[in-house]
Amino acid sequence: MRKLYVISTLTAGVLLTACAAKPPIVAQNKTVVVNDQTIIFGGIYDKEKNKLQLIANGDAIMQGQFPPMTPTQHLNAKYKGMAVKGDCYFGSVLGDQGGAFGVVASIVQSAKNSTADKCDIFIDGEQKETLYF
């Protein structure tokens, strides 16, 4: 009887821990054709790890983390001979701070219409698409 109680308790603990983990936020894929090459861009943002990855055709080509109190991230890479840049703004980075700072940040972002979590994708200096998270 005691073994059954211990096993039940451990199983419940494992299930609760697994349910507590939040899945990363995934951007909707966007397709771009450049120089007769089709590139499918995507992205993943893991809030718990504060890790942003930008993906091209299934390969993570850029990644970074947001410094404290900083909603912007500028990522650069070379992909198939092209200069690829991701200019990202994540309003949730500031809004999730909580307390008075989070409230003030949310008000300022709302006034500027800049609350979205997004990355503008540039190829060879020209904006091609925007990924929304």
N, C-alpha and C positions, 0 to 999 in steps of 0.2 A: 504494500500500500504506500509506503514511504517513497519507494522508487518511482511509482506512478506520479506522486505529487511533485517530486523533484523534476522529472521529465516534463510534466505539464507546465511547471513554472518556467523552466528553461525555454521551452518551445514558445510560450507566450511572450517571453522577453525578446527572443529573436524576432518574432513577428512584429512586435511593437517597434523595435529598432529599425527594421526594414521599412516599415510604413512611415517612419519619421523622416527618412531621407527624401529630400525634394529633388525631383528630376531636373536636369538642366533645361534652360529655355532654348528652343530651337527656332531659328529664323526660317521663314518660307524660302525655298530655293528660287533663285532667279537665273534665267538663261540669257547669256550675252553672246553675240557673234562678233568676233574681232579678227580681222585678217583671215577670213574664211575658216576660223577656228571657233567651235562652239564650246563655251565654258559655262558650266553650271556652278553658280556661287551659292554658298550656304554659310551658316554660322551656328555656333553653340556658345551659350553663356551659362556657366555654372556659378550661381550666386554664392553657394556655400564656399567654394574654393576661390571665388573672385577671378575666374579664368575665362577669357574670351578667346575663341578660336574662329578664324575665318577659313573657309574651305572652298577649294576649286576642284571640280570634278572628283570629289570624294577624298582629296588629299588636303590635310591641314597645312596651309601655306603661310599663315600668320597667326601669332598668338601673343597674348599679353595679359596683364593684370592692371586693374585700376588702382592708382595710388589713393591713400586716404583722402576723402573730401574732394576728389577730382573725377568729374563725370566724363572726361574726354580721354580718348586713346587714339594715337596715330600709329598705324602699323604699315610696314613696307615689305615688299617681297619681289622677287623676280619669278615669273612663271612663264615657261615656254618662250623665253626671250623678251617678255614684256614686263615693264615696270607696273606693278600692281600696288595700289595704296588703299588702305581702309581708314577713313576718318570716321571715328565712332563717337557718339554721344549717348550716354546712358543716364537719363534723368533719375532712374530708380536708385542709382548709386548714392545720390544725395538724399533723395526722399526717404530711403530706408535707414538713414542715420538715426532717426527718432529724435525725441525731445524738441526743444525750441529750434535747434538748427534744422532739423528735418522739416518742421512746419514752415519756417522762413524759406527754405530752399524750394519747397513745393509751391509756395505762393509766387516766388520770383519766376520759376519755370512756367507756371500757368500763365502769368502775365506776358511772357515772351513766346508763348505757344511752343515751348521746347521740352515737353515732358516725355516724348517717345524715346524708346531704346532703339537706336538705329545705327547703321554703318553705311556711309556713302562709299561706293566702290569706284575707284578711278583706275583706268588703264592707260598708260602712257600719257598721264596728265589730264585726261578727259573723263568726266564723270559718266559712268555707263549705267549704274543701277544703284538702288538703295535697298538694303536688307533691313527688315523690321523684326524685332524680337518680341 
